[in-house]
Amino acid sequence: MGDNATGRVVVQPADLRASAGIAKGLGEELGAPVQNAVTASETVSGQLAGWSIAGGLAQLGTGWSKPLGDLRQRLADTAANLNSNAAAHEHNDRAVAGAWAVGPQGGK
């Protein structure tokens, strides 16, 4: 994103969209493993009813469910924000280019 030779910051909308795709993909990839872990802890807890660790296993699944769900949502929000940022940069680039293409206004 930056140009170290000149000290300028250069934002490429394509780079923002690529980053958004990565964030979205990570969030989606977490879905199945998170659900599997929660389901497995609940299943094992039920199978070990009467054992002292059964309650802890049940809490493990329910305890991690919300934070991991929040992580997935944060990745989805990050992806949406990066895509919005890319669109805003493209809009601004077009607006600036259009302003320069029109030429100066005023009297002669």
N, C-alpha and C positions, 0 to 999 in steps of 0.2 A: 503493500500500500504506500510506502514512503519511498522517496527518491533521495537517498543519502548524499548523492553527489551535489545536489543543489539545495538540500534542506527543505524542499517542498514536500507537501503531503499530496499524494496522488491517489485518488479513490477510484477504483475500477468497479463499476457495478457488477461485472461478471464475477469478480473475486468475492464480492459480498454474497452473491447468489450461490456461489460454490460453497462458501462457508455455511450458508443457510441450509443447503442440501445435506451437508455433513451433520449439522446439529439435528436436523429433522430425522435423518437416518439413524443416528445414535439413539434418539428417543424411541423410535419405532422398534429398533433392535432390542431395546431393554424390555419391551412389553412381555414377550413370551418368557424369558428367564425370570422376571419378577413374579409373574403369575405362577410359574412352575414352583418357585421357591415358597411362595405363600401357600399354595395348595399342598405341597409336600409336607410343610411343617404342620398344617392342620390335619392332614391324613395320618402322619406319624403320631401326632398328639392323640388322635382318636384311637389309634391302635395300641397305644401305651397307657390307656386309661387305667388308673390305679397306681401307676408308677409315679414316683416323685418328680420326674422330669417332664411329665405330660403337660402340665400347666405352663411350664417355661417354654416348651416348644410351641404351644398355641400362642403365647404372647409374642414369641419371636416372629411368627408369621404376621400377626396383626400389627405388631409394633413397626415392622419394616415396610408394611404395605403403603402407608401414607407418605413417609419420606421419599420412598422410591417413586411413587406416583407423582409427588411434587417435583421430583427431579425430571421425570418425563415431561411434565407440563412446562417446566422452565426451559427445557431444550426446545419444545415446540414454540414457546413464546419467543425464544432467541431467534429461531429460524424465521418466524413471521416478522420480527423487528428488522432483521438483516435484509429480508426481501423488501420491506417498506423503505428502508434506507437506500437500497439500490434504486428503487423506483423514484425516490425523491431526488437522488443525484442525477438520474437521467432527465427528469423533468427540468431541474435547474440548468443542466447543460444545454438542453434544447431552448429554454427561455433565454439564456444568455446569448446563444448563437443566433437566435431569432432577432434579438435586440440589436445585435451588431450588423445583421444582414439588412435591416430596414434603413440604416443610415441616419445621419443627423437630421433633426427636425428644426424648422425655424425659417426665418427670413433670409434673403440673399443680400 
